Amino acid sequence: IGAALVGGGHLTREQVEEYLAEFSEMQREADHKLEADFQACPDPEMVRTVVELSLFHLGRVTDNPVKLRTLRMDLRQLADGRRRYAQKLVGDRELYVVLDLPQSIAADVAEGLVGMRFDEGSDATIDAVCEFVNIIGGNACTQLEASGCTLRPEPPFSTLADEEAAASEVVVSAEVLAGETAIDVRVFI
């Protein structure tokens, strides 16, 4: 893009380099803030594992670019227009892996996982996204076992309510962009 702007006479090469340097600095600052936010979590390794696996699998299955925007503590409410897909992991610790998705992203996940498009909000879509959460939860159990934490996943489920959050002491919410759509990845500890 920079070469096209320079070639078209809209910017000089020096201006493009200056804008790129400014952008790189803003990105470094955002990355440092996210790292500090991860470290401020009650169990940073567990939270990071769940969030990073969720982002990786969301990008892989939906073919959308996925970006972590913010990480915050104690956002329990399910946003309007979203459905909660979750799985409880039990063992040495107890936590929930939670994806709060709008129907359009849930349908993208189901299509990417199964290879065919289902109606948004259909039982087939819900079942496919629950299986997707099962993949994330199982991968999290495997990765965390390497650090000495033994966990096993319970069956995944979907809900339109907030009941799991009420029983959890800490909720870490990661605001994520999947393509241009905002979603929430949450870890209930």
Summary of the structure (lengths in Angstrom):
residues: 189
radius of gyration: 18.9
end to end distance: 44.0
largest distance: 62.2
contacts: 586
relative contact order: 0.19
helix: 49%
strand: 25%
